[in-house]
Amino acid sequence: MNEQIEKKPAERQKVKLKKPHRHAGKEYEAGAEIEVAVTDIQWLKDQGVI
């Protein structure tokens, strides 16, 4: 059987950075707003990034 699984795009949310951060290969300053996958938000909080 060749069943194709439909992948849904990750839900995303805007967050404000507390400190400089590299995201998707680009450097962002503290205070910048970036859009990240909701599954990454807790990790970013744990790191003190947001």
PyMOL commands that set and color helices and strands:
alter all, ss='L'
color gray80, all
select helices_A, chain A and resi 38-46
alter helices_A, ss='H'
color red, helices_A
select strands_A, chain A and resi 12-16+21-23+26-28+33-37
alter strands_A, ss='S'
color yellow, strands_A
deselect
rebuild
show_as cartoon
